[in-house]
């Protein structure tokens, strides 16, 4: 399995809720922060945008909260590519603190050319690198949906 360890950051006091836990909204902030080095790793990050106008736009996110996060803590993010084509990437981040999984976030993003105002193919080099990084078997939580059990 190709797991990329490209991001970590400390939990900020501003991100804590009244219970002293990481507020649910800030899990997504951390995961979003982790997406920037992931994009840069594949040559489609901020520098790429500044040069070409190409960007990745998130169209779907699924977060799972598994264990609490309290400050002080350093969150470590592990990233995985589940699949891609010329215009889409399906990937996930796993948040860990002290080696324990705390949350996961799964994303579907589109490659968008802001110069022409629509989706467009990613560079061939990025497409090839993404294909090479796809995990052999996604974790069992990939692709889940929220469902109330019927009785």
Steps between C-alpha positions, in 0.01 A plus 500: 500500500637844410462723802635852472606684815518860382339710775488552874404799712430594861143541623430870558325620819256698282380172349375354831134488597348561845587141599868541418472278191599587147180654359353297215548777243876509561545137406414611147737798530786262584402261220479792258845615613628148427362511146742777399819296547325202338423709192856635494636144525331421168603830337151651508524730802512877552804553274322308224192722543710818484665380177200347321172592671438128563350419839331219688146572615339280763157374399438248780639429846418231755638540854504238771576596860654201678675620818523834676787741446606723791772762516788496526539261209681466173276349234668285237324448167540195280365531146390236248394516137202273424466579131522766234431578138597797285270741690424337838684379808349285776722512810494491877685625804531322834560716808712349775619623838763292677444222247125471567251568221281794595312576176487433128396720210424376152493739204399519136664791322481631145781657300378843397666745263416844637623667180222340296247455782443125477644160576797394292747209493790506744855489364600151381785489755255557788259243358778239480628576850149475644438165327830368639403604854156330512469269798458132416189472715318796658410468868156361582369846591561640151181575311272468799180694526299612801193289547248456777427132551147416396283319746 
